[in-house]
């Protein structure tokens, strides 16, 4: 009997081709689209480099399933998404951090709630259209997460929280293909979304205006505070701390006499420190909420390549245990590491693990 796989289909080309490849490989394939909330045009998915967020996407996924002659369902995960992604996103911003909700969506929705639903329904695997690869290492007896073949589309960064159990039940059929090949396959199959553009924005935030979204959801009012220079001297007024993130230059106003950037946000004093670009570069930070993949746990010090944002370049670093957190020391300073963002550790193509940036030390 064929192994049964439930494919999370956003309506985009990547997950559509994933479903097609799995059927071609002999799996019994079912497509599912996740309905996550009712904002805007009925947004339904949250994933870097994935199309999502409209009723049209549900229709695209349904059309692809019809073309492939596989079942298609829509699962309502709105309550879980609201609690585990949107509420966390808002609370992190209100705490002065800059979160990544797509990582939370993967962690709590796709690879937790959806996997549990798949198990109840008797599926052997779930699958997505992520650009990453999974291998089993028979020597270490661990599942490994590796970068996708297409470096420009690699999504291993947003999958660092995957557990060994989840990796054992997950299929990533397009991870060993370049994006151009994925679109070519979709063209050859006559899929309606073969040339559909990728979306880069947070799925539940209209026009990427997260500050307005938070104000609308919470009813909070913007509270003006001080812009400070690096010596703590007031040099102007900001319009509300949730409207800013570390490294930001645009939207700060004028009259500073030079180009300035957000260096730090202090939620307790409602102040924002501004400074020059060179002052954004840091050498040490603490990360918490950790997950390791290629190793069981961190012992001693190890050398890694570290990424502090999805599109950031990898940087040489040494990581070591620091209580319940990890101390990260960069060989050369990295620009604008930001509390709330993920930091992911690599050993070549392998994901060692990752966590959430908690505190910048210097």
C-alpha positions as CSV (number, residue, x, y, z in Angstrom):
1,X,0.0,0.0,0.0
2,X,1.3,3.5,-0.9
3,X,2.4,5.7,1.9
4,X,-0.1,8.5,2.5
5,X,1.2,12.1,2.5
6,X,-0.7,15.3,3.4
7,X,0.7,18.3,1.4
8,X,0.3,21.8,2.8
9,X,-0.7,23.8,-0.3
10,X,-0.6,27.6,-0.1
11,X,-1.8,28.1,-3.7
12,X,1.8,28.9,-4.8
13,X,3.9,27.0,-7.3
14,X,6.3,25.4,-4.9
15,X,3.8,23.4,-2.8
16,X,1.9,22.6,-6.0
17,X,5.0,21.1,-7.6
18,X,5.7,19.3,-4.3
19,X,2.4,17.6,-4.6
20,X,2.9,16.6,-8.2
21,X,6.4,15.2,-7.5
22,X,5.1,13.1,-4.6
23,X,2.3,11.7,-6.7
24,X,4.8,10.8,-9.4
25,X,7.0,9.1,-6.8
26,X,4.1,6.8,-5.9
27,X,2.7,8.4,-2.7
28,X,-1.0,8.6,-2.0
29,X,-1.3,12.4,-2.0
30,X,-3.9,14.7,-0.5
31,X,-3.7,18.5,-0.6
32,X,-4.7,20.8,2.3
33,X,-4.9,24.5,2.5
34,X,-4.8,26.1,5.9
35,X,-7.3,28.9,6.6
36,X,-5.7,30.9,9.3
37,X,-7.6,34.2,9.7
38,X,-10.1,36.5,8.1
39,X,-8.2,39.7,7.8
40,X,-7.9,41.5,4.4
41,X,-8.7,39.0,1.7
42,X,-9.1,36.0,3.9
43,X,-5.4,35.3,4.4
44,X,-4.6,31.6,4.6
45,X,-0.8,31.1,4.9
46,X,2.4,32.5,6.3
47,X,5.6,31.5,4.7
48,X,8.7,33.3,3.4
49,X,8.7,33.2,-0.4
50,X,5.2,31.7,-0.7
51,X,2.2,33.2,-2.3
52,X,-0.7,33.4,0.2
53,X,-3.4,35.6,1.7
54,X,-6.4,35.5,-0.6
55,X,-9.4,33.4,-1.5
56,X,-7.8,33.2,-5.0
57,X,-5.0,31.1,-3.4
58,X,-7.5,28.6,-2.1
59,X,-8.9,28.3,-5.6
60,X,-5.4,28.0,-7.1
61,X,-4.7,25.1,-4.7
62,X,-8.0,23.5,-5.4
63,X,-7.4,23.8,-9.2
64,X,-4.0,22.2,-8.9
65,X,-5.4,19.3,-6.9
66,X,-8.1,18.8,-9.6
67,X,-5.5,18.9,-12.3
68,X,-3.4,16.3,-10.4
69,X,-6.5,14.2,-9.6
70,X,-5.9,14.3,-5.9
71,X,-8.3,15.3,-3.0
72,X,-8.2,18.8,-1.6
73,X,-9.4,20.0,1.8
74,X,-9.4,23.3,3.7
75,X,-8.6,23.1,7.4
76,X,-9.7,25.9,9.7
77,X,-6.8,26.7,12.1
78,X,-7.9,30.3,12.8
79,X,-8.0,30.0,16.5
80,X,-4.6,28.4,16.9
81,X,-3.1,30.9,14.4
82,X,-4.5,33.8,16.4
83,X,-3.2,32.5,19.7
84,X,0.2,31.1,18.6
85,X,1.2,33.5,15.9
86,X,-0.7,36.8,15.9
87,X,-0.9,37.2,19.6
88,X,2.8,36.3,20.0
89,X,3.7,38.7,17.2
90,X,1.9,41.6,19.0
91,X,3.2,40.8,22.4
92,X,6.8,40.7,21.1
93,X,6.5,44.1,19.5
94,X,4.9,45.5,22.6
95,X,7.9,44.1,24.6
96,X,10.3,46.0,22.3
97,X,11.4,43.1,20.2
98,X,11.1,42.4,16.5
99,X,9.6,38.9,15.9
100,X,9.5,36.7,12.9
101,X,5.9,35.4,12.7
102,X,6.6,33.1,9.7
103,X,8.9,31.1,11.9
104,X,6.2,30.8,14.6
105,X,3.7,29.7,11.9
106,X,6.0,26.9,10.8
107,X,6.8,26.0,14.4
108,X,3.3,26.0,15.9
109,X,1.0,25.5,12.9
110,X,2.5,23.6,10.0
111,X,4.8,21.3,11.8
112,X,2.9,20.9,15.0
113,X,-0.9,21.4,14.6
114,X,-1.0,20.2,11.0
115,X,1.3,17.2,11.8
116,X,-0.9,16.2,14.7
117,X,-4.0,16.4,12.5
118,X,-2.3,14.3,9.8
119,X,-1.5,11.6,12.4
120,X,-5.0,11.5,13.6
121,X,-6.2,11.1,10.0
122,X,-3.8,8.2,9.3
123,X,-1.2,10.0,7.1
124,X,2.3,8.8,7.2
125,X,3.9,12.1,6.3
126,X,3.2,15.8,5.7
127,X,5.0,17.7,3.0
128,X,5.6,21.4,2.1
129,X,7.2,23.4,-0.7
130,X,10.1,24.7,1.4
131,X,13.5,24.9,-0.2
132,X,15.5,22.8,2.2
133,X,16.5,19.1,2.4
134,X,16.2,16.4,5.0
135,X,18.7,13.5,5.3
136,X,19.1,10.7,7.8
137,X,22.6,10.2,9.2
138,X,23.0,6.5,10.0
139,X,26.2,7.2,12.0
140,X,24.7,9.8,14.4
141,X,21.2,8.3,14.1
142,X,19.9,11.8,13.6
143,X,17.8,13.5,10.9
144,X,19.6,16.4,9.4
145,X,18.2,19.6,8.0
146,X,20.3,20.9,5.1
147,X,20.1,24.0,2.8
148,X,18.1,23.9,-0.4
149,X,20.0,23.4,-3.6
150,X,18.9,26.9,-4.8
151,X,20.9,29.2,-2.6
152,X,18.8,32.2,-3.6
153,X,15.7,30.4,-2.3
154,X,17.1,28.4,0.6
155,X,14.6,28.4,3.5
156,X,16.4,26.3,6.1
157,X,16.6,29.4,8.3
158,X,12.9,29.4,9.0
159,X,12.9,25.6,9.7
160,X,15.5,25.6,12.5
161,X,12.9,24.7,15.1
162,X,12.1,21.3,13.6
163,X,12.4,18.4,16.0
164,X,13.8,14.9,15.2
165,X,10.2,13.5,15.3
166,X,8.9,16.2,12.9
167,X,11.9,15.7,10.5
168,X,11.2,12.0,10.4
169,X,7.6,12.7,9.3
170,X,8.3,15.6,6.8
171,X,9.0,15.5,3.1
172,X,10.5,18.5,1.2
173,X,10.2,17.4,-2.5
174,X,11.5,20.7,-4.1
175,X,14.5,21.2,-1.8
176,X,16.9,19.6,-4.3
177,X,15.6,21.7,-7.2
178,X,16.3,25.3,-8.4
179,X,13.3,27.5,-8.6
180,X,13.6,27.7,-12.3
181,X,13.1,24.0,-12.6
182,X,10.1,24.1,-10.3
183,X,8.4,26.6,-12.6
184,X,9.4,24.5,-15.6
185,X,7.7,21.5,-14.1
186,X,4.6,23.5,-13.3
187,X,4.5,24.8,-16.9
188,X,4.9,21.3,-18.3
189,X,2.0,20.1,-16.1
190,X,-0.2,23.1,-17.2
191,X,-0.7,24.3,-13.6
192,X,-2.5,27.7,-13.5
193,X,0.0,29.1,-10.9
194,X,3.2,28.2,-12.8
195,X,4.2,31.8,-13.1
196,X,2.5,33.1,-10.0
197,X,4.8,35.6,-8.2
198,X,6.1,35.0,-4.7
199,X,4.9,37.0,-1.8
200,X,7.4,38.6,0.6
201,X,5.1,40.2,3.2
202,X,3.7,39.1,6.5
203,X,0.5,37.4,5.5
204,X,-1.8,38.9,8.1
205,X,-0.5,42.5,7.9
206,X,-1.9,44.7,5.1
207,X,0.8,46.5,3.1
208,X,3.4,45.4,5.7
209,X,2.2,48.1,8.0
210,X,2.7,46.2,11.2
211,X,2.4,49.2,13.5
212,X,-1.1,50.1,12.2
213,X,-2.0,46.4,12.5
214,X,-1.0,46.3,16.2
215,X,-2.9,49.6,16.9
216,X,-6.0,48.2,15.3
217,X,-5.8,44.9,17.1
218,X,-5.0,46.2,20.6
219,X,-6.5,49.7,20.6
220,X,-3.3,51.2,22.0
221,X,-2.4,54.7,21.2
222,X,1.0,55.9,20.0
223,X,2.9,57.5,22.8
224,X,5.6,60.0,21.9
225,X,9.0,59.5,23.5
226,X,12.6,60.8,23.2
227,X,15.1,60.0,20.5
228,X,18.4,59.8,22.3
229,X,22.0,60.0,21.1
230,X,24.5,57.4,22.2
231,X,25.3,59.5,25.3
232,X,21.7,59.5,26.4
233,X,21.0,63.1,25.4
234,X,17.5,63.8,23.9
235,X,17.7,64.9,20.3
236,X,14.1,64.7,19.1
237,X,10.8,63.0,19.5
238,X,9.6,59.6,18.1
239,X,6.0,58.9,17.3
240,X,5.6,55.6,19.1
241,X,8.1,52.8,19.9
242,X,6.3,50.1,17.9
243,X,6.9,51.9,14.7
244,X,10.7,51.3,14.8
245,X,13.1,48.5,14.6
246,X,16.9,48.2,15.1
247,X,18.8,49.2,12.0
248,X,15.9,51.4,10.7
249,X,16.9,54.6,8.9
250,X,13.7,55.7,7.0
251,X,10.9,57.4,8.9
252,X,13.1,59.0,11.6
253,X,12.6,62.6,10.5
254,X,15.2,65.2,9.9
255,X,17.4,67.6,11.9
256,X,20.0,65.3,13.2
257,X,22.8,66.7,11.2
258,X,23.9,63.3,9.8
259,X,22.4,60.0,8.7
260,X,21.2,58.1,11.7
261,X,19.8,54.7,12.5
262,X,17.9,53.0,15.3
263,X,20.5,51.5,17.6
264,X,18.3,50.5,20.6
265,X,14.7,50.6,21.9
266,X,14.0,50.9,25.6
267,X,10.4,50.0,26.3
268,X,10.7,51.0,30.0
269,X,11.7,54.6,29.3
270,X,9.9,54.7,25.9
271,X,13.1,56.0,24.3
272,X,14.9,55.1,21.1
273,X,18.7,55.5,20.8
274,X,20.0,56.8,17.4
275,X,23.5,56.6,16.0
276,X,25.6,56.1,13.0
277,X,25.7,52.9,10.9
278,X,29.1,51.9,12.4
279,X,27.5,51.7,15.8
280,X,25.1,49.0,14.7
281,X,27.9,46.4,14.4
282,X,28.0,44.0,17.4
283,X,30.3,41.1,18.4
284,X,28.4,39.2,21.2
285,X,24.8,38.3,22.0
286,X,22.7,35.8,23.9
287,X,20.1,33.5,22.3
288,X,17.4,31.5,24.1
289,X,14.5,29.2,23.2
290,X,17.0,26.9,21.5
291,X,16.6,23.9,19.3
292,X,19.5,21.7,18.0
293,X,19.2,19.4,15.0
294,X,22.6,18.0,14.0
295,X,23.6,17.6,17.7
296,X,21.6,16.4,20.7
297,X,22.8,19.3,22.9
298,X,25.6,21.9,23.0
299,X,28.6,20.9,25.1
300,X,31.7,23.1,25.3
301,X,32.3,25.5,22.4
302,X,31.8,24.9,18.7
303,X,32.6,27.0,15.7
304,X,29.7,27.7,13.4
305,X,28.4,30.0,10.7
306,X,25.6,32.1,12.1
307,X,22.7,34.0,10.4
308,X,21.0,36.7,12.4
309,X,18.2,37.4,9.8
310,X,16.7,35.5,6.9
311,X,18.5,37.5,4.3
312,X,21.7,38.1,6.3
313,X,25.0,36.8,5.3
314,X,26.5,34.0,7.3
315,X,29.1,35.1,9.8
316,X,31.9,33.1,11.6
317,X,31.1,32.6,15.2
318,X,31.8,30.5,18.3
319,X,28.8,29.4,20.4
320,X,28.9,28.1,24.0
321,X,26.4,27.2,26.7
322,X,25.5,30.0,29.0
323,X,22.9,28.7,31.5
324,X,19.7,28.2,29.6
325,X,20.9,30.3,26.8
326,X,23.8,30.3,24.3
327,X,26.5,32.9,24.1
328,X,27.4,33.8,20.5
329,X,30.7,35.5,19.8
330,X,31.3,36.7,16.3
331,X,34.8,36.7,14.8
332,X,34.0,40.0,13.1
333,X,31.2,42.4,14.0
334,X,27.7,41.8,12.4
335,X,25.3,44.5,11.6
336,X,22.1,45.1,13.6
337,X,21.4,41.8,15.4
338,X,17.9,42.3,16.8
339,X,16.2,40.9,19.9
340,X,13.2,38.8,18.8
341,X,14.8,37.7,15.5
342,X,16.0,34.1,15.0
343,X,19.7,33.2,14.9
344,X,20.5,30.0,13.1
345,X,23.8,28.1,13.3
346,X,25.3,26.2,10.3
347,X,28.0,23.7,9.7
348,X,28.5,23.9,6.0
349,X,25.2,22.9,4.5
350,X,23.8,21.4,7.7
351,X,21.7,23.3,10.2
352,X,23.3,22.8,13.7
353,X,20.3,24.5,15.4
354,X,19.1,27.9,16.4
355,X,17.2,30.1,18.8
356,X,15.8,33.6,19.4
357,X,18.1,36.5,20.0
358,X,17.5,37.6,23.5
359,X,20.1,40.2,24.4
360,X,22.9,42.1,22.7
361,X,26.0,42.2,24.8
362,X,28.4,44.4,22.8
